[in-house]
Amino acid sequence: MVASFILSIVFNFIVCKLNLTTGIIPSLNVAAGLLGFGMLKFYTTSLQKFGYLKQPFTRQENTVIQTCVVASSGIAFSSGTASYLLGMSSKIAAQAEGGNTPLNVKNLQIGWIMGFLFIVSFVGLFSIVPLRKLMILKYKLTYPSGTATAYLINSFHTPNGAKLAKKQVGVLSKFFGASFLWAFFQWFFTAADDCGFASFPSFGLQAYKNKFYFDFSSTYVGVGMICPYMVNISLLIGAIISWGIMWPAIETKKGNWYSSELSASSLHGIQGYRVFIAIATMLGDGLYHIIFMLITNIISLARKNSINEDNSEVESNDEQRRKEYFLKDQIPIWAALVGYIVLACISIICVPLIFHQLKWYHVLVAYVIAPTLGFCNAYGCGLTDWSLASNYGKFAIIIFSAWVGHDGGIIAGLASCGVMMSIVSTASDLMQDFKTGYITLSSPRSMFFSQVAGTAMGCVISPLVFWFFYKAYPNLGQAGSKYPAPYGLIYRGIALLGVEGINSLPKNCLKLSIGFFIGAMVINGIRDLLKRYETKYRIHRFVPSPMSMAIPFYIGGYFAIDMCIGSLILFVWERLNKEKADNFAPALACGLICGDSLWGIPASILSLAGLSPPICMKFLSSTVNSRVDNFLGT
């Protein structure tokens, strides 16, 4: 628990920084398992040297750490501090303009944020517990991330695996230090906005103006090494389509399609096209995957239920032993049902006290629907490793904001998103952890309680970490700032769409949005058809992801360039030495992410203390530079 708590703080800073910059968060399960192993191995080795070691470090302890840390950092995502909760604030409301009324604004305070998270974050754990035997033993769902993490942990606890893990921890530590020092060095040159290496016009000033530049972020180089190649390429394609072609073309219509007097951040101007077309693409992608997942789940369940149980396959000794351990520590179904009902009743009473725009019957409807959606998400995640929690949350925003209407509909929609996301997200996370525990021969009861402990840690740590950034950077959430938190405005835009309908869109934005909504569904359909019917060339690997393409529409392509450089490094490394790349690339990437992200702690402390960097490194065109020289000369 001590190791889990320390690592939870580290991972919450990482996830919070990623949330506040681009919102792209890679799987951190491997890093949690590896760092957990490294910490406990160092501790137990030290005890052994002094003769105090009573018990060896086991796989179950390693699994408990990984479960606890991932549960805690998962709250940093599902808490919505950088999305639906931030979207309630006056900062984001001022940018969205529409719906900026007292009933549709709720300023953030650490007290009610923590209270809300404690109320809603535990319900999802009880909703899925009764189905653990069905999902793991009967249907034998793979849960790819949970399975991969389990085999990784198993390998650590072998002689050869321990040696490799020691080397991996060494690589992670080296690049953690290098990344931290590089972030520290960059800080000296960032005395004002648009200063420093992060504003380096790598491809020229015109490209920089259109958000195309390499910002020297080791975080997103590391993220690029973890994310699949096609995700990174999709981001770059999206950036080229939007900032390279569409936005410059739409800006030529200023004065015709939208008023030339509007500010650059107005949703009735160019910003509206950026936000609402991105929303339409994300909703099209989300709706496709929800429908696809429901159909896949129904077909899969029908096939599994049609199999005659008398013709069961012969289980290996390993499987029999795993089954024995999995069934040894039972969590009674009645306890799970009572837990869900009691926690749901508490939420139905307490959530409307925090958000008076959301009535008790709204919350009741959410808790009636949520277990079914939680099952769908957990089952689909077991088949494909996709968690659609954020997609369910986006549709909850539209439904509940439209239901409540203009008088508080935006806050009601965003709050209902939190209720829905918390249940659906924790349900799939817990089942992933049950799968990990099943393979590592860990007690299901230990898995459940470590998830509960990690969730409790996250409900405290995540808001505190967010508050740290929120107070240190007054312009957090604003486009062009160091921490633009793009999903804050996007989620509020979805709620605004639910309340005001298409009337809130600028001219021709609806036509473009419908086109991108349909385009996202068509692209996904083409990829799945190719995946199903063509096997020789595997062309489906080269079909871009609409969700990934939509992310740069609002914030630009600079981080996509970082991530593509990460992909390039990994590609070259794999060609030179695939075995070393497979063994050490994840550790190197995690080191880059951890070091750069954790520089945020001292940087925030310096900002809170009023200490500014001494130098502003800024780039000007020769014409502007001459004008500046002439001005200074006078």
N, C-alpha and C positions, 0 to 999 in steps of 0.2 A: 504493500500500500504506500509506503514511503517513496519507493522508486517510481510507482505509478503517479503519485502526486507531483513529484519533481518533473517527470517527463510530460505530464499533462500541462503544466505551466509552459514548458518549451513549445509543445505542439499547439497550444492555444494561441501563442504569439504568432506562430507560423501561419495557422489557418486564418487568424484575424487579419494579418497583413495581406494575405492572398485575397481574402474577401474584399478588403478595402481598396485594392488596386485593380484587379481585373475580374475577380470572382471565379477564376479557374483553380480548382483544388485537386491535385492528383491523389491517388491512393497512398496513404501514409502507413498502411499496415506493416509493410516490410520494415520501414524505418523504426516503427514502434517495437516490433519484435526484436530487431537487431540491437537497438539501444538498450532495451530491457535486458537482453542477454548480457551485453557488455557491462552494464552497471552491476547486476547481481553477480556476474562472474568475478569481477574485480573485488567486490565485497566479500564473497565466499572464499576466494583465493587468499585474501588478506587474513581472514579469520583462520584459515587452515594453517597458514604459516606460523601463527601464534598459538596453535593448538586449541582454538575455541570453537571449531566447526562441529556442530552436533548433528546436522542433517545436510545431505547434499542438495544442490540446486537442481530442481526437477523441471520437466517439461510443463507440468501444470502451473507452476509458479510463473514461468515464462509466458504461458498463455494468459494467465490472469492479468499480468502487467499489460500485455498487448491489448486485451479486451478492455481494460480499464482506461487506458490512454486513448484508444480509438473512440470509446464511448464519450469520453470527456471532450475530445476535439471535435467529435460529431455534433455536440451541442453548439459549438462555435459556429457551425454551419446552419443547423436547424433553428437556432435561437433567433436568427433574422436580424441580428444587430447591424449587419451591413446591407440588409435588404428590406423586409417588410416592416421591422421596427423603425429603422432609420427613415423609411418612407413616410412615417407618421409625423416626423419632426417638422418644425417651421422652416428649417434650412432647405429641405427638399420641397416643401409646399410652396415656398417662394419661387423656386425654379419652375415648378409645374404650373403655377399661376391659377389654373382652373381648380376649383374646389378648395381654395385657400381661405377657408372660413373657420371660426372657432370650433365648430362641431367636427370638422374634418382635420384637425391638427391636435396632436398630443406630444408635447415636448418630453424628451427622454430624461428619465431620472433613474439612478442606479437601484433605488429601493423597489419600485414597481416592476422594473425589468426582472430582477432576481425573483420576486414573488411570482410573476407570471410564469417564468421558466420552471420553478418548483411545482407549480400547479399543473402544468400541461406535459412536462417532459417524461413523467414516469408511467403515464396511462398506457402508452404503446407497448411497454414491456409486458404488461399483463394480458394484452389483447392477443398475443401470438403464442404465449407459453403453452396453452393446451394443444397446439398443433405441432409441437416439436417432433414427436414420434412419427406423426404422419409425414412430415416434410423430409426428415432425415432418414428414417428407417424404412418406411413403406415406399415413398416415391423416390428415395435415394437421389435427391436433388444435389447437384454438384457444388453450387456456391463457389465459383472459381477463385475469388479472392480469399475466402475463408479456407478453402482447400490448399491454395498455394502457400498461405501463411502458416498453416498447420505443418505442411511438409518441410517448410523452411525451419520452423521451430524444432521439429523432430531431428533435422539434420544437424542443428547446433549441438544437440545432446549426444553426439557420437564423437569419437576421437578426431576423425578427419574433419568433421563438420565444425568442431570447436576451434581447430586450427584455422580453417578458412574464415570463420566468424571473427576470430581475433584479427586477422589481416583486414577484413572488411571494416571492422571498427577503427583500425589504424588509418585506412584510407579516408573514412568518414571524418575522423578527427583532424587529419591534415587539411582537407579541403574546407572543413568548418572554420579552422583558423585562418586560412587564406581568404575565404569569403568574408569573414568578419573584419579582417584588417583592410580589405579592399573597400568595404562599405565605410569603414572609419576614415580612410584616406579621401574618399569621395566627399564626405561630409564637409571638409574644409573649404570646398569650392561652391557651396550652395547657400550663400548669404541672402539671396532673394529668389523670387519666383523665376522660373526658366533659367536657372543658373546651374552649372556643374556638368558632370559627364552625362547625367540623365537627360540633358537637353542638347546633346552633341548632334549637330546636323550631318549625320554620317553620309547621306546621299544628296546633300545640298539643301539650301534654305527653303526652296519651294516644296521639296519633298517633306522637309521638317514641318512646314506649315500644314501639310495634309497628313500629319501623324506618321510619316514613314521615316524612321531612324532607329538606330541601335542605341538603346539607353544604358548599356553596360550593367544590366541587372543580372547578377549571378543567380538570383532566385529563379527567374524565368528561363535562364539557360538550363538550370537544374530541372525545372518542371518539364521543359522540352525533352530532356533525356528520359523522363519517366513516361510521359504521355505517348500514345501510339503516333507513328509517323503521319497518318492520315488526319488526325486531329489537328496537328500543327500546320499541315498544308492547308486544311480547311480554313483555319484562322487567317492564313495569309491570303487565300482566295477571297474570303469575305472582306478583308481589308482593302484589297485591290478593287473589288466590285463597288464597295461603298465609297471610300475616301479617294480612290483613284479615278472613278468614273461617275458614280451617281451624285454624290454631294456637290462636286464642282459643277455638274450639269444643272442641278436644281438651283444652285446659287445664282446661275445666270437668269433665273426666272424671278428673282427678287423684285418686288414691286408689282408682279403679276400674280404669281401663285400665293405670295404672302407679302405683308407690308414691309417695306424697307426700313421702317422706323422701329421695328421690333428688335429687342436685344438678342444677342447670339444664343442666349440660354433659354429663350422663350419656346414653349411647346407649340405655339401657334406659328413659329417660324421654322428655320432650317433644323433646329433641334427637334421639332415635332416629327419631321420625316425620319430623323435618325432613331428616335426612341420608338415610335409606333411601328415602323417597318421591322425593327429588331424584335419588338413584342410579337408582331404577326408571324414572323419566321419561327420564333420560339414556340408559340402556341400551335402552329401547324405541325412542327416537329413533335411537340408533346402530345397532341391529340392523336397523331399517327401511332406513336409508340404505345399509348394507352390502349387504343383499339387493337393494335397488333398483339399486345401482350395479353389482353383479355381473350382474344381468339386463340392464341397459342396456349394459354393456360387451360381453356375449355377443352381443346383438342387433346392436350397432354393428359389432363385428368381423365377424360373419357377413355383414352388408350390404357392408362395405368389401371383404371377400375375394371376394364374389360379382361384383364389378364387373370387367368384362373390361379388363385393363390395356392392350389394344390401342386401346381407345377413350379414351385419356388426353386430358384437356383441354389446349388450347393455353396455354402459360405465357407470361406477360408478360415483358418484358425485366427488370423488377425481380425477379420470381420466379426467373428464370434466374440472375441475378447472385447473389441470396441463396443459391440452391442451390449455386452454384460455391464461394462462400465457406464454406458450411457443410460441404462435402465436402473442402475444401482441407487442413485440418489434421485428420488422422485420429488417433483414439485406438484402437489395435489391440484387437480383441475378445479376443485371447489375454491381453493385458495386464490388461484388466478382469476376466477370469475368474480369472487367477492372483492378482490383487489381492484379489478377494473371498474366494477359498479361503484365502490366507495370513492375511488379517485375521480371517476366521471362525475359523481354527484358533487364532490368538492369543487370541481372545475365549473360545473353548471351554476353553482352558487357564487363562486369567487370571481370568475372571469368577467361577468357583467359589472362587478364592483370596480374593476380596473378600467374596463372599456364600457362605459354606460351606453354607448351606441349599439353594442351587441347585447341582445336580450337573452334571457335564459333559454327560451325555446330555440334560438339560433344555435346555441352551444349544444343543446340536446340533439338537434338534427345532425350536427357534425359528429357527435359521439355514436349515434346510431349508424351512420354511414361508414365511419372510419375503420371499424374492424374488417369490413369486407374489402375496403381499399388496401388496408394493411396486409391482409392475406394475399391479395393480388400482387402487391409490390414485393412481398417476401417470396412468393412463389416464382414470380418472373425474375427476380434477382437470383434465385437458385438456378434457373435455367440459363440466363444470359449474362449475369453480373451487372445488369442495369438496375439502378434505383431511380424510380420515377417520382420520388417524393416532391421535388420542386415543381414538377408538372402538375401533380394533384393540387399543390398549394396555389399555383397560378389560376387554375380553374375554380378553386374555392373562392379566390378573390373576386372573380367576375360574378359568380353566382350570388354570394352574400352581399356584395356591394350593390348589385342591381336589386336585390331583395329589400335592402334597407332604404335605398334611394338617396336623394341629395342631402337629407338631414343626418349626416354622420355615416353615410354609406362607405366612404373611403376608409375611415378608421375601422368600421365593422368588417369590411372585406379583408384588410390587412391583418387584423387580429384573428379572423377565422383561418387565414392562411397559416398562422402560427400554430393554431390548434391542430389543423389537419397535418401539416408537415411533421410536427413532433410525433404524432402517432405513427404515421406511415413510415417515417425515416427510422425510428427506433425499432420498429417491428422487423424490418429487413436486416438492420445491424445486429440485432440479437440473434436472429436465425443464422447469420454468417458466423457469429461467435459460437453458437451451438455446434456448427459443422466443424469449426476449428477444434473445439474441445473434444468432439467425437473422434477425430483422427489422432489427437495428441493424448488420448485416454485421460482427459480431464473431467472432473465431476461436473455434470450439468448444473447442479446447485451452485457450485463455485463460479461457473460461467454467469449464471443469473445474478448472483450477488455482486460479482465484480462489475457487471454491467450497471447494476443499481449504484454501486459506489462511484463508478466513473461518471455516471449521469449526474449524481449529486455534486461531484467535484466540478463538472462542467457548468452546472447552474450557478456556481459561485465564481469560478475562474473566468469563464467567458465574458460575463458582463464587466468584471473588473478590468480585464485586458482591453476590452473595447473602450471602456471609460478612460483608460490611460491614454489611448490614441485620441479619443474624442476631445479631451481637455487639452492635450498637448498641441493639437493641430486645429485651430479655429475654423479653417476653410475646408475641413474634411467634408466630403460629399459634394463638393463643387467641381464641375468639369474643368480640367486643366490643372487641378491642384495635385499635390503629391499623393493624396489618397482620395481619388474621385468617387469611390464606392458606387460604381455604375448601377448596381441593382437596386439601390435606394430609389432613384428616379424611375427606373423601369417598372418596379413593383407598384409604385404610386401611379404610374401611367396606366397600368392594367386596371387598378381600382377606379381611376378616372374614366376609363373606357366603360367599365361596368355601370357607373353612375350616370354619365352624360351620354353614353352611346357614341355614335359616329359624329355627333355634332361638335365634339371636341377636336376633331382632326382638321388640319389645314387643307387647302385646296389640292385635289388629286391624290392626297395621301391615302385615302380609302382604296382607290383603284390599285395603287402600288402595293398597299398592305395585303389586299386580297390576292394579288399576283404572287407575292412572296409566301403567303400562307399556303396557297395551292402548290407553289413550287417546292416548298419544304416537304409536303406530303408525297409529291411525285418523285422527288429525288430519293426519299426513303423507300418508296415502293420499287423503284428501279433497282436500288441496291439489294433489297431482299429477294426480288425475282432473280437477279443475277446470281446471288448466293445459293438459291435453291436449284437453279436449272443449268448453270454453267460450272464446270469443274476443271476444265483443262487449263485455262489461263488465269482463273480467279480474278476476273476484271473487277468484281465487286469491291476489291481492296482499294481501288482507285476512285471510287465514288465518294465525293466529299460529304461531310456531316453538316446538315443545315443548322443545327444548334450551335456548332462551333463557328460556322460562318457568320452567325448573327451577332456574336459577342463583340467583334471589332466595330460593328456598325455605329455604336455610340462612342466608344473610347479611343478608337484608332488602331493602327496596325503595329505600333512600336513593340509591344510585347510579343506579337506574333513573329516578328523578326528575331527577337531573343530566343523564342522557343524553337524556331526553325534552325537556328545556329546550334542549339542543344541537340536537335535531331541529327544535324550534319556531323557533329562530334561523335555521336553514338554510331552513326552509319560508317564513318571512316574507321572507328575503333573496331567495329564488328568485322570489317573487311580485313583489317590487319591481324586481329587476334580475337576470334569470336568467343573463345572460352573465357579469356580475361574480361572481355566486355560484359558477358553474361554474369560473371561473378562479382565484378567490382563497379559496374556502371550505376546500379541503384544506390550503392553506398556513396559513391562520388557525388551523385546528384543530390542525395539527401544532405550531404555535407555542405554543398553550395547553397541549398535552400535554408538550412538551419542557421548557418553563419550570417548570411545577409539579413534574414528575418529577425534574428535576435539582436542585431545592431539597433533595431527599432526601440529596444528597452533603454540603452544609454542615450540614444538620440532624443527620445521623448523626455527623459529626465532633464537633459540639457535645455530642451525647448521650454519645459515647465519652469526651469530655473532662470529663464530669460537670457541664456547664453547663446549667441548667434555665431555661425561660422564666420571666419575673418575675411573670406575672399568670395567674390562673385565672378565666376567664369562664364561669360556670355558671348554669343557669336552674332556678329552683325554683317550685313552686306557692305561692300566697299562704299556704296553711295551713302548709306546710313552712317557708316563710320566717319566719312568726310563731314557730314552734317554735325555729328557729335563733336568732332575735333574743332570745327568752326565755332560751335556754340560754346565749348569750353574755353576757346581762345578769346572770346569776347568777355 
